[in-house]
Amino acid sequence: MSVTRYESRNFIGMDISFKDIGTVKTLMQEYIKECIKVFNEGIKKANTPAKHNLFEVNDGKERSEATMEVSRHIVAKSLYVYKRARFDIDLSVDFLCTRVSRSTEED
């Protein structure tokens, strides 16, 4: 049996770094960039992961099936990121998970 040690490793979209003794650093920047590229909408920098009106649901125009498929894909990727590295986005991702089956243009 052999043991191989790495300073850093990429595993299922996570960049895991073992540079300091006793610490592990997990980054998912490339995975998040991939999500943004797939989403393909104007992304702006923000101080918080959600708008102030996150829980206000308007019965607006429903998305097309193709757009809803992309939306489901992005929500699933966001859920993966939230569970692995970005715990601060849990509230907005959890809410989007409830909206996946009936998403509107506002979502």
C-alpha positions as CSV (number, residue, x, y, z in Angstrom):
1,M,0.0,0.0,0.0
2,S,1.3,3.5,-0.8
3,V,0.3,6.9,0.5
4,T,0.3,9.9,-1.7
5,R,0.1,13.4,-0.2
6,Y,-0.9,16.5,-2.2
7,E,-0.7,20.2,-1.4
8,S,-3.8,20.8,-3.4
9,R,-6.3,18.6,-5.2
10,N,-9.3,19.1,-7.4
11,F,-12.2,16.8,-6.5
12,I,-15.7,17.0,-8.0
13,G,-15.6,20.8,-8.6
14,M,-13.8,21.6,-5.3
15,D,-10.3,22.9,-5.1
16,I,-9.0,21.4,-1.8
17,S,-5.8,22.9,-0.4
18,F,-3.7,21.4,2.5
19,K,-1.0,24.1,2.5
20,D,-1.0,24.9,6.2
21,I,-0.6,22.2,8.8
22,G,-3.9,21.2,10.3
23,T,-6.1,23.3,8.0
24,V,-8.0,22.5,4.8
25,K,-9.2,25.2,2.4
26,T,-12.0,24.5,0.0
27,L,-12.6,26.7,-3.0
28,M,-15.2,26.4,-5.8
29,Q,-14.4,29.5,-7.9
30,E,-14.1,27.6,-11.2
31,Y,-17.3,25.7,-10.6
32,I,-19.1,29.0,-9.8
33,K,-17.8,30.6,-12.9
34,E,-19.1,27.7,-14.9
35,C,-22.6,28.2,-13.3
36,I,-22.5,31.9,-14.2
37,K,-21.5,31.1,-17.8
38,V,-24.4,28.7,-18.1
39,F,-26.9,31.2,-16.6
40,N,-25.8,33.8,-19.1
41,E,-27.5,36.8,-17.5
42,G,-26.2,40.1,-16.3
43,I,-24.4,39.2,-13.0
44,K,-23.5,42.1,-10.7
45,K,-21.5,42.1,-7.6
46,A,-23.6,42.2,-4.4
47,N,-23.1,42.5,-0.7
48,T,-25.7,39.8,0.1
49,P,-26.7,36.6,-1.8
50,A,-30.3,37.7,-2.3
51,K,-32.4,40.8,-2.9
52,H,-34.4,42.3,0.0
53,N,-37.6,41.1,-1.6
54,L,-36.6,37.4,-1.8
55,F,-39.8,36.0,-0.3
56,E,-42.2,38.2,-2.3
57,V,-43.7,35.9,-4.9
58,N,-45.6,37.5,-7.8
59,D,-47.6,35.4,-10.1
60,G,-45.9,36.8,-13.2
61,K,-45.2,35.3,-16.6
62,E,-44.0,31.7,-16.3
63,R,-40.8,30.8,-18.0
64,S,-40.6,28.6,-21.1
65,E,-39.7,24.9,-20.6
66,A,-36.2,25.5,-22.0
67,T,-35.6,28.4,-19.6
68,M,-37.0,26.4,-16.7
69,E,-34.6,23.5,-17.5
70,V,-31.6,25.9,-17.3
71,S,-33.1,27.3,-14.1
72,R,-33.3,23.8,-12.6
73,H,-29.8,23.1,-13.6
74,I,-28.5,26.4,-12.0
75,V,-30.5,25.8,-8.8
76,A,-29.0,22.2,-8.5
77,K,-25.5,23.5,-9.1
78,S,-26.1,26.3,-6.5
79,L,-27.3,23.7,-4.0
80,Y,-24.1,21.7,-4.5
81,V,-22.0,24.8,-3.9
82,Y,-24.0,25.8,-0.8
83,K,-23.6,22.3,0.7
84,R,-19.8,22.1,0.0
85,A,-18.3,25.6,0.4
86,R,-20.7,28.6,0.5
87,F,-22.9,28.3,3.6
88,D,-23.9,32.0,3.3
89,I,-26.2,31.3,0.3
90,D,-28.3,28.7,2.0
91,L,-31.5,30.9,2.5
92,S,-31.7,32.0,-1.1
93,V,-30.9,28.6,-2.5
94,D,-33.4,26.9,-0.3
95,F,-36.1,29.4,-1.4
96,L,-35.2,28.8,-5.1
97,C,-35.5,25.1,-4.5
98,T,-39.1,25.6,-3.6
99,R,-39.7,27.7,-6.7
100,V,-38.1,25.3,-9.3
101,S,-41.3,23.6,-10.4
102,R,-43.2,26.9,-10.9
103,S,-40.6,29.5,-11.6
104,T,-41.4,32.8,-13.1
105,E,-39.4,35.5,-14.9
106,E,-38.9,37.2,-11.5
107,D,-37.1,34.2,-10.0
